[in-house]
Amino acid sequence: TPSSLPPPFSKTNYKMSILLETSLGDLTIDLQTTTSPLLSLNLLKLTKARYYTNTLLYNVHHSRFVQCGDPKGDGSGGTSIY
């Protein structure tokens, strides 16, 4: 539940984002900390650990989603903090 998550996820309507620097330009990823707190926490911790450094963006849908962080770049899976 959101109340049992560490700050800042226990706060309501808290806005966070991640800046992803790519060879084609920068992407700002807005995190849905209220509706997806565990996913947001996972992304923040993996980003802080530099897990996404030099990984491929292999599935991009403009204004919808992007998939990255898979070591093989084929969607077969990567690492989670859980």
PEGINOR-V454834 format. One record per backbone hydrogen bond with DSSP energy under -1.0 kcal/mol. NH is the residue of the N-H (numbers start at 1). CO is the residue of the C=O. E is the energy in kcal/mol with one decimal. If there is no record, write none. Layout:
nh: (NH:NH)
co: (CO:CO)
e: (E:E)
This chain:
nh: (4:9:11:18:20:22:25:27:29:31:33:36:40:41:42:43:44:45:46:47:48:49:50:51:53:55:58:61:64:65:67)
co: (1:6:8:29:27:25:22:20:18:16:31:32:36:37:38:39:40:41:42:43:44:45:47:46:50:52:67:65:61:61:59)
e: (-1.3:-1.8:-1.2:-2.3:-3.5:-1.3:-1.0:-3.0:-3.3:-2.7:-1.3:-2.9:-2.3:-2.4:-2.4:-2.5:-2.4:-2.5:-2.4:-2.3:-2.5:-1.8:-1.7:-2.8:-1.0:-1.7:-1.6:-3.0:-2.5:-1.5:-1.9)
